[in-house]
């Protein structure tokens, strides 16, 4: 029995390793293409490895565009959206999980219903609201519509429901208020879930392309995903420059994942536990 288990584990690891390598191929191709010249990329006989590696694409990215400014804009919007989403999700999830009030189930169903509406459906109403607030071409136009996540509220509620009420009652007997109970008791227990939600939210905000493209017109206010459009000419595409910008865009997301990967994995493994 032990031999069969060991053999199964070995086959499983081999299959997962091959699958991981296959999924990494597009990223490897992107990195290698960023080191090629544009003519080499569009050549009739392309090669995987660059014949004459060059960092000309990266130099163009930093020389012809305010790329550091775009990185700062993306960092500010992504961090604020992530922090606000974690706060609102934890707070709303705590209320839905541990409080009883009229219309609770109906309200929660409405919150879940918003997850089924494509962004393209609410894009025009959201734009009109942002325009009435005078936030067009301002980073606040990217931040404000994303301060609350219905998925985050749902995820937080499911986790907080499993926390025994005895812990909160003991804290209340000791004189803790509701905010203190939330901060000292609930938050540490749902930290794995918050880490996983934070990574998902940060990645979605960092890679958000359509909405910033609509509401941001000034070059100085652009975010990094819009750089892929900035370096595309009207008649030609500088593939090496676009690939260089794409590589630079993915670096912060990889760093964030590596920092929080332990909590992220723990959060995923706890989703099926009671």
Order of alpha helices (4+ residues) and beta strands (2+ residues): alpha-alpha-alpha-alpha-alpha-alpha-alpha-alpha-alpha-alpha-alpha-alpha-alpha-alpha
